[in-house]
């Protein structure tokens, strides 16, 4: 029952995050991230926007903490902040999956659990191989696996970027349209 609740929580958090990032609040958050004073000068209420996001994040984090406490049946400070328990693994998951993309942590989690399943019998070599894998991914794919998939196959599971596409106009000296140039990034 806890796992189904966890899956439901993941779907709900992803859905709410996606809807917020694609709304006016998402534009406000992007403006605040880029320049707080400029965002405020165009009418973004920085305090209200940040308060709403912190409130929603605290609720989601509290829900995840409640699920973890139900699974483990006890919580202690050393377990909550243990590097070997989850702290380093969460960083590993996000870095190999892709920072700044919604699908990054999902891909990173799948890769982490697959690697953990295959490498768990290797004893102390398990953590060293995970570290080596993270270094290789970071050096060869700086945007993570999700970023590499998005660039390589033009695959965007959660499209968050806003693109300006012009109406299709035929140029006189070529056969491609302006809208196609906009999609291709040219």
ZAFIDO-991118 format. One line per field, with one value per residue: residue number from 0; residue in one letter; y, z, x of N, C-alpha, C, O in turn. Coordinates in pm, 1 decimal, padded with zeros to 6 digits, always signed. Layout:
vexza NUM; ...
zalum A; ...
n_y Y; ...
n_z Z; ...
n_x X; ...
ca_y Y; ...
ca_z Z; ...
ca_x X; ...
c_y Y; ...
c_z Z; ...
c_x X; ...
o_y Y; ...
o_z Z; ...
o_x X; ...
***
This chain:
vexza 0; 1; 2; 3; 4; 5; 6; 7; 8; 9; 10; 11; 12; 13; 14; 15; 16; 17; 18; 19; 20; 21; 22; 23; 24; 25; 26; 27; 28; 29; 30; 31; 32; 33; 34; 35; 36; 37; 38; 39; 40; 41; 42; 43; 44; 45; 46; 47; 48; 49; 50; 51; 52; 53; 54; 55; 56; 57; 58; 59; 60; 61; 62; 63; 64; 65; 66; 67; 68; 69; 70; 71; 72; 73; 74; 75; 76; 77; 78; 79; 80; 81; 82; 83; 84; 85; 86; 87; 88; 89; 90; 91; 92; 93; 94; 95; 96; 97; 98; 99; 100; 101; 102; 103; 104; 105; 106; 107; 108; 109; 110; 111; 112; 113; 114; 115; 116; 117; 118; 119; 120; 121; 122; 123; 124; 125; 126; 127; 128; 129; 130; 131; 132; 133; 134; 135; 136; 137; 138; 139; 140; 141; 142; 143; 144; 145; 146; 147; 148; 149; 150; 151; 152; 153; 154; 155; 156; 157; 158; 159; 160; 161; 162; 163; 164; 165; 166; 167; 168; 169; 170; 171; 172; 173; 174; 175; 176; 177; 178; 179; 180; 181; 182; 183; 184; 185
zalum X; X; X; X; X; X; X; X; X; X; X; X; X; X; X; X; X; X; X; X; X; X; X; X; X; X; X; X; X; X; X; X; X; X; X; X; X; X; X; X; X; X; X; X; X; X; X; X; X; X; X; X; X; X; X; X; X; X; X; X; X; X; X; X; X; X; X; X; X; X; X; X; X; X; X; X; X; X; X; X; X; X; X; X; X; X; X; X; X; X; X; X; X; X; X; X; X; X; X; X; X; X; X; X; X; X; X; X; X; X; X; X; X; X; X; X; X; X; X; X; X; X; X; X; X; X; X; X; X; X; X; X; X; X; X; X; X; X; X; X; X; X; X; X; X; X; X; X; X; X; X; X; X; X; X; X; X; X; X; X; X; X; X; X; X; X; X; X; X; X; X; X; X; X; X; X; X; X; X; X; X; X; X; X; X; X
n_y -00119.8; +00122.2; +00166.6; +00209.6; +00440.2; +00604.2; +00606.4; +00734.2; +00981.4; +01067.5; +01097.6; +01295.4; +01510.5; +01553.1; +01626.2; +01860.3; +02019.1; +02039.5; +02169.3; +02410.1; +02514.4; +02556.5; +02759.7; +03102.8; +03145.9; +02993.9; +03139.5; +03366.1; +03259.6; +03194.3; +03449.3; +03559.3; +03392.1; +03467.8; +03750.5; +03924.0; +04192.1; +04295.8; +04130.5; +04211.1; +04468.9; +04440.6; +04364.3; +04125.8; +03967.4; +03909.1; +03813.0; +03687.1; +03491.9; +03336.2; +03252.9; +03092.9; +02883.2; +02782.6; +02697.9; +02495.0; +02319.7; +02251.6; +02110.6; +01889.3; +01778.7; +01717.0; +01521.9; +01319.9; +01265.5; +01162.9; +00925.7; +00791.8; +00762.2; +00590.9; +00364.4; +00297.8; +00290.5; +00416.1; +00719.6; +00891.7; +01149.4; +01082.1; +00889.1; +01031.1; +01218.7; +01072.4; +00999.0; +00761.3; +00649.7; +00798.5; +01055.6; +01098.2; +00932.3; +01055.4; +01287.5; +01163.9; +01042.4; +01267.5; +01402.5; +01215.2; +01169.9; +01419.9; +01755.1; +02016.8; +01932.8; +01786.3; +01515.0; +01413.1; +01329.4; +01107.3; +00930.9; +00905.3; +00774.0; +00526.3; +00427.1; +00423.9; +00231.0; +00006.5; -00021.4; -00056.3; -00299.5; -00471.6; -00435.9; -00476.0; -00706.0; -00683.9; -00584.9; -00360.4; -00249.4; -00167.7; +00099.1; +00240.5; +00180.3; +00296.4; +00565.2; +00595.2; +00554.3; +00778.1; +00981.1; +00928.1; +00967.1; +01237.9; +01358.4; +01280.5; +01333.5; +01619.9; +01737.5; +01535.8; +01214.3; +01251.2; +01502.0; +01438.4; +01250.4; +01420.2; +01599.2; +01426.9; +01266.0; +01444.2; +01445.2; +01526.7; +01481.7; +01627.4; +01910.8; +02221.8; +02459.1; +02769.7; +02849.2; +03064.0; +03059.4; +03141.4; +03217.8; +02992.5; +03074.3; +03093.8; +03122.2; +03314.3; +03229.5; +02972.4; +02642.0; +02574.0; +02642.2; +02927.0; +02857.1; +02597.7; +02649.3; +02774.5; +02566.2; +02397.5; +02544.3; +02721.3
n_z +00000.0; +00071.6; -00136.6; -00359.0; -00275.9; -00271.0; -00546.5; -00642.6; -00518.1; -00647.6; -00911.2; -00867.4; -00770.4; -00991.1; -01182.4; -01070.5; -01055.9; -01329.1; -01431.0; -01290.2; -01378.9; -01647.9; -01638.4; -01564.1; -01325.5; -01356.8; -01551.8; -01398.0; -01199.2; -01354.8; -01434.1; -01182.7; -01113.7; -01305.1; -01273.6; -00998.1; -00935.4; -01186.1; -01249.1; -01057.7; -01143.5; -01369.9; -01273.1; -01125.1; -00827.9; -00609.6; -00340.8; -00289.4; -00492.2; -00435.1; -00176.5; -00225.6; -00375.9; -00192.5; +00003.1; -00130.0; -00190.5; +00065.3; +00155.0; -00021.9; +00040.0; +00309.6; +00282.8; +00151.1; +00349.7; +00545.5; +00419.0; +00410.6; +00682.8; +00748.3; +00610.4; +00719.6; +00990.7; +01198.9; +01273.5; +01287.1; +01362.5; +01270.8; +01078.5; +00899.5; +00789.8; +00693.5; +00499.7; +00366.5; +00353.8; +00208.8; +00121.4; -00049.5; -00256.7; -00361.7; -00473.2; -00664.4; -00825.1; -00931.5; -01066.6; -01261.5; -01396.1; -01491.3; -01441.9; -01397.7; -01559.1; -01578.9; -01627.9; -01565.6; -01287.1; -01279.3; -01477.3; -01373.4; -01129.8; -01218.1; -01348.6; -01129.0; -00953.4; -01117.2; -01148.4; -00880.6; -00827.8; -00996.5; -00910.6; -00637.2; -00513.6; -00508.3; -00286.7; -00120.7; -00358.1; -00491.3; -00427.9; -00526.0; -00797.8; -00861.8; -00818.9; -01016.8; -01243.6; -01224.0; -01261.6; -01524.4; -01665.1; -01605.7; -01730.0; -01999.7; -02065.8; -01997.0; -01940.0; -01826.7; -01851.0; -01940.3; -02064.8; -02268.6; -02413.4; -02496.8; -02663.9; -02852.5; -02966.3; -03001.5; -02802.3; -02571.1; -02283.4; -02088.8; -02194.6; -02120.9; -02201.7; -02357.5; -02683.8; -02957.6; -03242.0; -03572.7; -03813.6; -04089.5; -04356.6; -04688.7; -04801.8; -05054.5; -05169.1; -05083.7; -05005.9; -04760.3; -04469.0; -04251.8; -03998.7; -03969.1; -03939.1; -03694.4; -03522.2; -03546.4; -03430.4; -03572.7
n_x +00081.8; +00199.5; +00378.2; +00212.7; +00088.4; +00313.2; +00375.2; +00146.3; +00184.1; +00417.5; +00323.0; +00128.6; +00285.9; +00455.9; +00263.0; +00148.0; +00378.5; +00446.7; +00217.2; +00229.4; +00477.3; +00420.5; +00241.0; +00137.0; +00265.9; +00492.9; +00628.1; +00670.3; +00838.2; +01061.7; +01137.4; +01200.9; +01412.1; +01600.9; +01636.5; +01563.5; +01490.8; +01427.3; +01212.3; +01029.3; +00990.9; +00837.0; +00597.9; +00577.3; +00499.7; +00726.5; +00751.5; +00502.6; +00494.5; +00724.1; +00651.9; +00425.4; +00541.6; +00731.1; +00552.4; +00403.0; +00614.5; +00701.4; +00477.8; +00476.4; +00727.4; +00689.4; +00492.1; +00634.3; +00823.1; +00650.8; +00571.1; +00819.4; +00869.0; +00660.9; +00739.5; +00992.2; +00944.3; +01072.2; +01238.0; +01536.8; +01777.3; +02037.8; +01982.0; +01827.0; +02001.5; +02210.0; +02491.5; +02536.3; +02284.7; +02062.2; +02132.6; +02365.9; +02287.6; +02059.7; +02167.4; +02330.2; +02131.8; +01996.8; +02203.9; +02299.8; +02063.8; +01975.6; +02001.8; +01772.2; +01568.2; +01248.0; +01212.7; +01456.7; +01525.5; +01352.1; +01450.6; +01707.7; +01650.3; +01552.1; +01782.2; +01958.2; +01840.3; +01850.6; +02131.2; +02199.8; +02077.5; +02223.4; +02489.3; +02501.4; +02598.3; +02870.5; +02997.0; +03216.6; +03302.7; +03082.9; +02992.7; +03211.8; +03203.5; +02956.9; +03024.6; +03224.5; +03067.4; +02899.3; +03088.3; +03172.4; +02930.1; +02887.5; +03107.8; +03082.5; +02817.6; +02711.5; +02463.1; +02322.0; +02151.4; +01887.8; +01905.9; +02087.0; +01935.2; +01729.3; +01865.9; +01982.1; +01774.7; +01571.7; +01374.3; +01138.9; +00993.7; +00852.0; +00774.1; +00888.7; +00995.0; +00930.6; +00857.4; +00893.9; +00718.1; +00688.5; +00431.6; +00384.3; +00576.7; +00672.0; +00993.9; +01157.1; +01398.0; +01446.7; +01324.1; +01231.7; +01031.1; +00975.8; +00878.9; +00973.6; +01245.3; +01239.3; +01167.9; +01389.6; +01585.4; +01741.7
ca_y +00000.0; +00239.0; +00188.6; +00269.3; +00577.7; +00673.6; +00627.5; +00839.2; +01108.0; +01106.7; +01145.0; +01422.2; +01615.0; +01584.1; +01696.2; +01996.1; +02091.5; +02068.1; +02270.1; +02538.6; +02565.5; +02597.1; +02865.9; +03235.2; +03133.9; +02943.8; +03254.2; +03451.3; +03194.4; +03210.5; +03589.0; +03575.5; +03323.9; +03543.1; +03880.5; +03955.1; +04331.3; +04311.3; +04063.9; +04297.1; +04589.6; +04411.7; +04330.8; +03997.8; +03979.3; +03811.5; +03751.7; +03598.5; +03378.1; +03250.2; +03193.5; +02985.1; +02771.1; +02723.0; +02630.0; +02370.6; +02233.3; +02200.3; +02009.0; +01768.9; +01720.9; +01656.5; +01398.2; +01219.6; +01228.9; +01076.4; +00792.8; +00729.4; +00719.9; +00473.4; +00250.0; +00261.3; +00278.1; +00502.4; +00824.9; +00952.7; +01246.7; +01021.2; +00819.3; +01129.7; +01290.6; +00980.2; +01004.3; +00628.3; +00605.7; +00855.5; +01187.2; +01086.9; +00866.3; +01152.8; +01369.8; +01076.1; +01025.6; +01391.2; +01435.7; +01129.0; +01184.2; +01548.0; +01867.7; +02116.7; +01869.2; +01710.2; +01372.2; +01375.2; +01243.0; +00980.5; +00846.7; +00877.5; +00674.2; +00396.2; +00384.3; +00393.9; +00103.5; -00100.5; -00039.3; -00111.7; -00440.8; -00547.9; -00419.3; -00489.3; -00822.0; -00658.6; -00535.7; -00221.0; -00201.2; -00117.4; +00244.9; +00292.6; +00169.7; +00400.3; +00691.6; +00595.9; +00572.1; +00918.1; +01062.8; +00906.5; +01034.8; +01382.0; +01403.2; +01256.4; +01391.7; +01723.5; +01765.8; +01413.8; +01122.0; +01312.3; +01605.8; +01372.4; +01196.1; +01532.1; +01651.6; +01324.0; +01216.6; +01549.4; +01387.4; +01610.4; +01424.6; +01736.1; +02034.3; +02337.3; +02580.9; +02838.9; +02880.9; +03152.8; +03007.8; +03231.1; +03145.0; +02936.6; +03162.7; +03041.8; +03221.3; +03313.2; +03162.9; +02835.0; +02569.0; +02546.3; +02749.3; +02994.7; +02781.4; +02485.2; +02704.4; +02802.0; +02438.5; +02342.0; +02630.8; +02801.8
ca_z +00000.0; +00078.3; -00268.2; -00445.3; -00229.1; -00320.4; -00690.5; -00657.0; -00478.7; -00755.8; -01023.7; -00828.2; -00764.5; -01129.2; -01250.2; -01015.8; -01098.5; -01471.5; -01451.8; -01239.4; -01465.3; -01776.2; -01615.2; -01540.4; -01211.9; -01411.1; -01612.0; -01287.6; -01137.2; -01445.6; -01424.9; -01052.0; -01120.1; -01388.9; -01213.7; -00908.5; -00946.1; -01316.5; -01240.5; -00980.3; -01221.2; -01469.9; -01206.4; -01054.7; -00682.2; -00571.1; -00211.6; -00301.5; -00577.5; -00358.6; -00065.3; -00279.8; -00413.9; -00069.3; +00068.9; -00203.2; -00174.4; +00202.5; +00161.8; -00091.8; +00116.9; +00429.0; +00242.0; +00125.9; +00480.9; +00610.3; +00356.7; +00453.8; +00822.5; +00750.6; +00560.3; +00808.5; +01123.3; +01295.0; +01213.2; +01378.7; +01287.1; +01196.5; +00960.8; +00804.9; +00724.2; +00668.9; +00363.0; +00307.8; +00340.3; +00091.9; +00079.3; -00167.5; -00364.5; -00424.5; -00559.2; -00775.8; -00910.5; -01003.6; -01156.6; -01379.5; -01470.3; -01561.1; -01360.2; -01470.8; -01642.6; -01494.4; -01647.9; -01520.5; -01168.9; -01308.3; -01547.3; -01277.3; -01034.1; -01285.4; -01368.1; -00997.6; -00900.6; -01200.8; -01110.3; -00744.7; -00837.2; -01059.5; -00844.5; -00491.5; -00465.1; -00518.6; -00159.5; -00120.2; -00494.9; -00536.7; -00421.9; -00615.0; -00935.4; -00877.6; -00834.1; -01149.1; -01340.3; -01216.4; -01323.3; -01669.7; -01715.6; -01594.9; -01829.8; -02136.6; -02083.3; -01893.1; -01906.5; -01775.9; -01949.1; -01999.8; -02157.2; -02384.6; -02492.8; -02558.3; -02775.6; -02953.3; -03034.2; -02997.2; -02717.9; -02455.0; -02220.4; -02022.5; -02258.0; -02034.7; -02266.2; -02444.9; -02810.9; -03047.1; -03378.1; -03663.9; -03908.7; -04203.1; -04471.1; -04784.0; -04842.5; -05199.9; -05218.3; -05035.8; -05002.2; -04623.1; -04412.1; -04134.7; -03880.4; -03955.9; -03884.4; -03553.7; -03450.9; -03550.4; -03355.7; -03661.5
ca_x +00000.0; +00286.9; +00437.7; +00111.9; +00074.0; +00431.8; +00358.2; +00045.0; +00246.1; +00508.3; +00241.6; +00066.6; +00388.9; +00495.7; +00153.5; +00138.9; +00498.9; +00434.4; +00113.6; +00278.6; +00583.6; +00362.7; +00143.4; +00194.4; +00358.6; +00618.0; +00696.3; +00715.0; +00953.9; +01174.3; +01179.5; +01264.9; +01541.4; +01693.4; +01666.6; +01451.8; +01445.5; +01361.1; +01082.4; +00940.9; +00960.8; +00733.1; +00472.7; +00577.9; +00506.1; +00829.1; +00722.2; +00386.9; +00531.7; +00814.7; +00577.3; +00342.5; +00627.2; +00783.2; +00440.1; +00376.2; +00730.8; +00698.5; +00372.9; +00522.6; +00837.3; +00630.0; +00424.1; +00738.7; +00875.3; +00552.7; +00580.8; +00943.6; +00854.7; +00573.2; +00813.6; +01102.8; +00885.9; +01141.6; +01318.6; +01633.0; +01857.9; +02148.6; +01928.7; +01774.5; +02109.5; +02319.3; +02542.2; +02522.8; +02146.0; +01997.1; +02179.6; +02452.2; +02215.1; +01970.6; +02252.6; +02366.6; +02013.8; +01968.0; +02314.1; +02303.0; +01938.6; +01975.8; +01958.5; +01695.7; +01466.1; +01155.6; +01229.5; +01589.8; +01522.9; +01284.2; +01548.2; +01814.0; +01602.4; +01549.0; +01921.4; +02015.8; +01791.0; +01906.0; +02271.2; +02204.0; +02042.8; +02331.4; +02618.2; +02490.7; +02674.0; +03013.7; +03049.8; +03262.3; +03321.8; +02954.0; +02991.9; +03316.5; +03153.7; +02855.2; +03096.9; +03287.4; +02959.1; +02856.7; +03193.5; +03166.9; +02809.9; +02907.3; +03205.2; +03036.8; +02684.4; +02702.7; +02323.3; +02261.5; +02095.3; +01768.5; +01951.9; +02145.5; +01824.2; +01657.1; +01945.4; +02010.8; +01654.6; +01470.2; +01270.7; +01111.9; +00874.8; +00781.5; +00823.0; +00866.9; +01041.7; +00836.6; +00922.8; +00821.0; +00714.7; +00621.4; +00347.0; +00458.1; +00594.5; +00769.5; +01094.3; +01170.1; +01518.1; +01460.9; +01198.2; +01187.1; +00949.9; +01031.7; +00839.8; +01065.5; +01370.5; +01216.7; +01172.0; +01522.0; +01675.8; +01827.1
c_y +00127.0; +00270.3; +00251.0; +00414.2; +00661.5; +00703.3; +00736.6; +00976.0; +01158.0; +01163.7; +01280.3; +01535.8; +01652.3; +01663.1; +01840.6; +02078.8; +02131.6; +02178.8; +02407.1; +02596.6; +02609.6; +02711.3; +03001.0; +03232.2; +03081.0; +03054.0; +03347.9; +03390.9; +03206.5; +03353.2; +03615.6; +03510.1; +03406.4; +03676.1; +03924.8; +04097.5; +04356.8; +04245.2; +04150.0; +04421.0; +04565.2; +04357.3; +04197.5; +04025.1; +03870.6; +03739.5; +03649.7; +03473.3; +03281.9; +03181.5; +03076.3; +02862.8; +02703.7; +02645.6; +02495.6; +02271.0; +02172.2; +02092.0; +01879.2; +01699.9; +01654.1; +01526.3; +01286.4; +01172.9; +01138.3; +00935.4; +00719.5; +00681.3; +00600.3; +00348.8; +00203.9; +00238.5; +00349.8; +00603.1; +00880.3; +01049.8; +01182.3; +00944.7; +00918.8; +01198.9; +01202.3; +00985.4; +00869.9; +00587.1; +00665.7; +00983.9; +01180.9; +01024.4; +00963.1; +01244.4; +01289.6; +01064.9; +01151.1; +01423.1; +01345.2; +01139.9; +01311.2; +01657.9; +01965.2; +02060.0; +01786.3; +01560.3; +01322.5; +01287.3; +01109.9; +00882.9; +00808.5; +00772.2; +00535.9; +00342.1; +00344.9; +00258.5; -00014.3; -00127.4; -00100.7; -00260.4; -00525.2; -00545.1; -00446.3; -00604.0; -00798.0; -00599.6; -00391.0; -00164.4; -00136.7; +00036.1; +00305.7; +00286.2; +00271.4; +00536.6; +00702.7; +00617.9; +00717.5; +01009.6; +01049.7; +00978.3; +01185.3; +01434.0; +01387.6; +01318.2; +01499.0; +01758.6; +01642.5; +01329.0; +01183.0; +01422.0; +01547.9; +01314.7; +01306.9; +01587.9; +01550.5; +01285.8; +01319.8; +01502.9; +01472.4; +01560.5; +01530.9; +01868.1; +02156.0; +02467.5; +02640.0; +02880.9; +02972.0; +03093.4; +03102.3; +03151.9; +03098.3; +03035.4; +03101.1; +03153.0; +03206.6; +03231.9; +03022.2; +02770.9; +02541.6; +02667.0; +02807.6; +02917.1; +02660.0; +02530.2; +02728.5; +02675.1; +02382.9; +02427.0; +02716.3; +02944.1
c_z +00000.0; -00059.6; -00365.3; -00404.8; -00276.7; -00468.8; -00717.3; -00621.8; -00586.2; -00873.1; -00990.9; -00825.9; -00904.5; -01201.9; -01201.3; -01060.0; -01245.2; -01496.5; -01401.6; -01334.5; -01601.9; -01761.6; -01601.4; -01423.8; -01258.9; -01477.6; -01503.9; -01219.4; -01224.8; -01439.5; -01292.8; -01052.0; -01196.5; -01325.9; -01129.8; -00925.6; -01080.2; -01315.3; -01164.6; -01059.4; -01328.9; -01406.3; -01135.6; -00905.2; -00630.7; -00442.0; -00223.9; -00383.4; -00502.2; -00244.2; -00113.1; -00312.4; -00290.4; +00004.6; +00001.0; -00187.1; -00034.9; +00218.2; +00095.3; -00013.9; +00243.6; +00397.1; +00215.3; +00257.9; +00556.7; +00551.4; +00400.4; +00597.7; +00834.8; +00704.9; +00660.2; +00952.0; +01232.5; +01216.9; +01320.7; +01297.8; +01210.2; +01074.2; +00854.7; +00726.8; +00697.7; +00522.3; +00294.6; +00285.7; +00215.3; +00040.8; -00047.9; -00284.8; -00435.9; -00517.4; -00683.3; -00875.5; -00994.2; -01104.6; -01279.7; -01461.0; -01551.3; -01475.3; -01448.5; -01563.1; -01552.0; -01508.9; -01598.0; -01396.5; -01191.0; -01376.8; -01453.4; -01174.8; -01096.2; -01303.0; -01234.6; -00946.7; -00986.3; -01164.0; -00971.7; -00745.8; -00895.2; -00980.5; -00694.0; -00435.9; -00463.3; -00391.7; -00169.3; -00260.4; -00551.1; -00539.3; -00513.0; -00760.4; -00961.4; -00896.9; -00970.4; -01258.0; -01341.5; -01281.9; -01474.6; -01730.5; -01713.6; -01701.3; -01972.9; -02166.9; -01977.0; -01851.9; -01855.2; -01888.3; -02017.5; -02098.3; -02283.5; -02474.6; -02564.4; -02676.9; -02888.7; -03034.9; -03041.0; -02918.7; -02592.8; -02391.1; -02153.6; -02081.9; -02173.5; -02100.2; -02352.9; -02569.7; -02892.2; -03186.2; -03463.8; -03755.8; -04028.0; -04320.4; -04562.0; -04817.6; -04992.3; -05248.2; -05163.9; -05024.2; -04860.2; -04567.4; -04289.5; -04008.3; -03860.7; -03900.1; -03736.0; -03472.2; -03442.6; -03475.1; -03442.3; -03667.4
c_x +00086.8; +00344.7; +00338.2; +00086.1; +00192.3; +00421.8; +00255.1; +00099.9; +00341.8; +00429.7; +00178.6; +00168.6; +00436.1; +00388.0; +00142.8; +00259.8; +00489.5; +00332.2; +00158.1; +00383.2; +00532.1; +00262.9; +00213.6; +00292.2; +00493.5; +00697.4; +00749.5; +00837.4; +01078.1; +01227.6; +01251.2; +01401.5; +01644.1; +01733.8; +01547.0; +01401.2; +01377.6; +01223.8; +00983.1; +00900.9; +00855.2; +00605.4; +00467.8; +00588.7; +00600.8; +00794.2; +00609.9; +00420.5; +00622.3; +00742.5; +00493.0; +00427.1; +00684.8; +00674.4; +00410.9; +00491.3; +00734.0; +00591.8; +00414.2; +00633.4; +00785.8; +00557.9; +00524.1; +00799.1; +00780.3; +00556.4; +00707.5; +00931.2; +00760.7; +00647.3; +00918.9; +01058.4; +00963.2; +01225.0; +01410.4; +01718.4; +01971.9; +02100.8; +01881.1; +01884.8; +02230.3; +02362.2; +02521.5; +02378.3; +02081.2; +02058.4; +02263.9; +02378.1; +02120.3; +02050.0; +02293.8; +02251.9; +01989.2; +02077.9; +02315.3; +02175.9; +01933.9; +01917.9; +01882.1; +01590.2; +01375.7; +01175.5; +01364.9; +01590.0; +01450.0; +01379.8; +01661.1; +01774.3; +01600.0; +01690.5; +01984.5; +01969.4; +01837.2; +02051.5; +02283.9; +02171.1; +02154.3; +02461.9; +02616.1; +02573.8; +02824.8; +03075.9; +03094.9; +03286.8; +03195.7; +02953.5; +03098.1; +03271.3; +03042.3; +02921.0; +03162.6; +03182.7; +02913.1; +02959.6; +03189.4; +03046.8; +02829.4; +03003.1; +03154.8; +02900.8; +02662.6; +02559.5; +02250.7; +02204.2; +01972.8; +01806.4; +02012.1; +02035.7; +01748.5; +01733.6; +01959.0; +01888.0; +01542.9; +01347.8; +01256.2; +00982.5; +00788.2; +00830.5; +00787.3; +00909.3; +00932.3; +00912.2; +00833.4; +00830.1; +00631.2; +00530.0; +00429.2; +00457.3; +00699.2; +00867.7; +01117.8; +01289.4; +01536.8; +01323.7; +01150.5; +01113.0; +01019.6; +00997.8; +00930.7; +01199.3; +01356.3; +01223.7; +01311.7; +01623.4; +01764.6; +01776.9
o_y +00226.6; +00387.1; +00336.5; +00500.3; +00776.2; +00813.2; +00821.3; +01075.4; +01277.9; +01267.4; +01369.6; +01645.3; +01770.4; +01757.1; +01932.8; +02195.3; +02245.1; +02271.1; +02508.9; +02715.2; +02693.5; +02755.8; +03012.1; +03306.7; +03120.1; +03061.9; +03402.3; +03463.4; +03226.8; +03375.0; +03686.7; +03565.2; +03413.9; +03710.9; +03959.0; +04120.2; +04431.9; +04297.9; +04160.4; +04472.0; +04659.6; +04310.0; +04158.6; +04098.3; +03755.8; +03617.2; +03537.9; +03362.6; +03160.7; +03064.3; +02971.7; +02750.5; +02580.9; +02540.0; +02393.9; +02151.1; +02054.3; +01992.7; +01771.1; +01577.3; +01546.7; +01431.5; +01171.5; +01053.7; +01046.2; +00837.1; +00598.9; +00572.2; +00516.6; +00239.4; +00083.9; +00172.6; +00344.6; +00574.0; +00911.7; +01033.9; +01222.0; +00936.4; +00893.5; +01234.3; +01252.6; +00977.3; +00866.0; +00497.2; +00591.0; +01018.4; +01251.9; +01059.8; +00953.8; +01275.4; +01342.3; +01076.6; +01141.8; +01466.0; +01394.4; +01121.3; +01310.2; +01655.2; +01992.8; +02134.9; +01722.9; +01486.0; +01201.6; +01179.5; +01010.2; +00766.2; +00693.8; +00689.2; +00438.7; +00224.9; +00244.9; +00178.7; -00123.2; -00243.0; -00186.8; -00338.0; -00637.1; -00642.3; -00439.8; -00598.4; -00885.7; -00568.0; -00306.7; -00042.6; -00060.2; +00096.3; +00412.0; +00378.0; +00326.8; +00614.8; +00808.4; +00691.7; +00774.2; +01105.2; +01149.4; +01042.9; +01253.9; +01541.9; +01472.6; +01351.7; +01470.7; +01804.8; +01645.0; +01367.2; +01168.5; +01433.6; +01600.7; +01328.1; +01290.4; +01620.5; +01585.4; +01274.5; +01287.4; +01518.8; +01487.9; +01592.9; +01525.1; +01931.2; +02188.9; +02574.9; +02568.4; +02941.4; +02956.7; +03079.1; +03137.2; +03031.6; +03158.2; +03073.0; +03060.3; +03263.0; +03098.7; +03171.9; +02958.0; +02838.1; +02491.1; +02779.6; +02746.5; +02911.2; +02623.6; +02457.7; +02705.7; +02675.6; +02325.9; +02384.5; +02779.7; +03027.4
o_z -00063.5; -00095.9; -00445.5; -00490.2; -00317.9; -00512.6; -00804.5; -00686.7; -00613.4; -00928.1; -01075.6; -00874.4; -00934.0; -01275.2; -01281.9; -01097.1; -01281.0; -01573.9; -01463.7; -01367.1; -01666.1; -01861.0; -01624.0; -01422.6; -01205.6; -01462.3; -01516.1; -01185.1; -01173.6; -01439.6; -01290.5; -00997.0; -01157.2; -01324.7; -01183.8; -00929.8; -01086.8; -01373.8; -01203.0; -01044.0; -01374.3; -01476.1; -01088.8; -00861.5; -00610.8; -00434.4; -00173.8; -00348.1; -00504.6; -00216.6; -00048.3; -00280.0; -00282.9; +00062.0; +00068.7; -00171.9; -00019.0; +00287.5; +00149.1; -00002.5; +00281.1; +00475.6; +00252.7; +00276.0; +00625.4; +00624.7; +00424.5; +00631.1; +00923.2; +00754.7; +00683.5; +01028.0; +01348.8; +01108.5; +01431.4; +01176.3; +01097.3; +00975.1; +00734.9; +00610.5; +00681.3; +00432.1; +00175.3; +00205.8; +00123.2; -00075.5; -00144.2; -00400.0; -00557.4; -00627.7; -00794.5; -00996.3; -01114.3; -01216.2; -01391.5; -01582.7; -01667.3; -01439.9; -01561.2; -01638.8; -01458.0; -01412.5; -01589.0; -01399.2; -01127.2; -01338.4; -01452.7; -01136.8; -01033.2; -01275.6; -01226.7; -00901.3; -00933.9; -01149.7; -00948.4; -00671.8; -00849.8; -00983.3; -00629.8; -00320.3; -00419.9; -00390.1; -00220.2; -00277.7; -00647.4; -00640.7; -00571.0; -00837.8; -01071.0; -00981.8; -01033.3; -01353.6; -01448.4; -01350.2; -01545.8; -01834.6; -01808.8; -01756.7; -02057.8; -02281.8; -01874.9; -01739.9; -01841.6; -02005.3; -02138.5; -02204.4; -02392.8; -02596.8; -02679.4; -02779.5; -03006.3; -03157.2; -03081.6; -02962.4; -02516.8; -02438.5; -02160.8; -02025.3; -02156.9; -02059.4; -02413.3; -02561.0; -02893.7; -03241.1; -03429.6; -03773.8; -04062.2; -04373.7; -04514.8; -04856.6; -05048.8; -05355.6; -05196.6; -05031.9; -04841.4; -04613.8; -04231.8; -03917.4; -03747.2; -03822.1; -03659.7; -03362.8; -03340.1; -03457.8; -03390.3; -03736.7
o_x +00052.1; +00358.8; +00375.6; +00064.6; +00174.8; +00456.0; +00274.6; +00067.2; +00346.9; +00466.8; +00175.2; +00140.4; +00454.4; +00418.8; +00130.0; +00245.2; +00521.0; +00357.6; +00127.6; +00378.2; +00595.3; +00205.6; +00334.1; +00390.1; +00597.4; +00819.3; +00859.3; +00930.8; +01188.1; +01348.8; +01351.6; +01496.8; +01760.5; +01851.9; +01441.8; +01280.3; +01280.3; +01129.1; +00866.6; +00789.9; +00790.7; +00515.7; +00360.8; +00677.5; +00560.9; +00806.0; +00621.7; +00379.9; +00600.7; +00768.2; +00489.4; +00388.5; +00687.6; +00700.9; +00396.0; +00467.8; +00765.7; +00613.9; +00390.2; +00634.6; +00833.1; +00562.1; +00500.9; +00823.7; +00824.5; +00546.0; +00704.1; +00977.3; +00779.3; +00621.2; +00933.6; +01129.3; +00923.1; +01275.4; +01366.7; +01730.8; +02000.8; +02173.4; +01893.5; +01865.4; +02341.4; +02278.8; +02491.7; +02352.0; +02047.9; +02037.3; +02235.2; +02403.2; +02102.5; +02005.0; +02292.3; +02272.6; +01963.8; +02048.6; +02330.3; +02178.8; +01892.7; +01800.1; +01923.0; +01528.5; +01423.6; +01157.2; +01386.0; +01649.2; +01483.6; +01388.5; +01705.8; +01856.9; +01641.5; +01716.2; +02055.9; +02051.4; +01860.5; +02091.4; +02368.8; +02231.5; +02178.1; +02537.5; +02721.0; +02615.5; +02899.6; +03194.9; +03021.0; +03291.0; +03201.7; +02918.3; +03076.0; +03298.5; +03033.9; +02878.1; +03157.2; +03206.6; +02890.4; +02922.9; +03201.4; +03059.0; +02792.2; +02981.9; +03181.8; +02872.1; +02599.9; +02537.4; +02128.4; +02208.1; +01955.5; +01745.1; +01991.5; +02041.6; +01708.0; +01673.9; +01948.5; +01895.0; +01431.3; +01233.8; +01351.8; +00873.6; +00665.5; +00919.8; +00669.8; +00864.9; +00852.4; +01019.1; +00711.2; +00939.3; +00518.3; +00549.1; +00531.2; +00352.9; +00805.4; +00828.7; +01100.0; +01284.1; +01636.6; +01220.8; +01039.8; +01130.9; +01109.5; +01080.7; +00961.2; +01261.1; +01450.2; +01280.2; +01349.0; +01737.7; +01856.3; +01835.3
***
